[in-house]
């Protein structure tokens, strides 16, 4: 047997062991990762600009449960995902839940002082604000009376935690 004939399988086995060990360690921390609040995302992402909006009549319009419009721009609210509405919904229950999430976001904004903070999107460099990044939407975090709307919608079962990082996002969970 040549010197390298036995080393390749050993190196492959050790590499596989290291990958499996890292994956298992990550799964052990999964509850901790799911507990990250959307507000804590602001500590990890550079703030691009800050826009204060006093109320719904102050220029903030709800598009759906995780998208708002302000000043002619659409913002994908980060840290959570709500069901799709209309033709984008995969089933009737998703469509109904999307309507409830949209209505609840409208209620939250109408009942308090809203603050939209624009943050950098998790997209490839140079694509933010284009169709190749969040369908042309900018990214932001929305709080009402200092409370993150994503955390409220998640606690009420109207949204899932959804955290992107780097230049991409995980696959969206289903609602049907």
Buried (B, 14 or more C-beta within 10 A) or exposed (E): EEEEEEEEEEEEEEEEEEEEEEEEEEEEEEEEEEEEEBBEBBEEBEEBEEBEBEBBEEBBEBBBBBBBBBEEBBBBBBBBBBBBBEEEBEEEEBBBBBBBBBEBBBBBBBEBBBBBBBBEBBBEEEEBBEEEBBEEBBBBBBBBEEEBBBBBBBEEEBBBBBBBEEEEBEEEEEBE
